[in-house]
Amino acid sequence: MTNLRVAYSAEGASWELAGWMKNVFDEQYMLHNFAINPGVSTNPTPAAPRTAGATLTVWF
């Protein structure tokens, strides 16, 4: 799985603006696949799909 993050902060600034993306290539896989009753049933949990967002951080 590939995650990306790009951030910008002006020199001497007290803030940072970042853009990020998780699961860039939208891979489908299971986070967990454990047996509820061994040999009878399992409980697969799929991973999150591609997500993207922005974060503003301010230091004071």
Secondary structure, 3 states (H helix, E strand, C coil): CCCEEEEECCCCCCEEEEEEEECCCCCCCEEEEEEEECCCEEEEEECCCCEEEEEEEECC
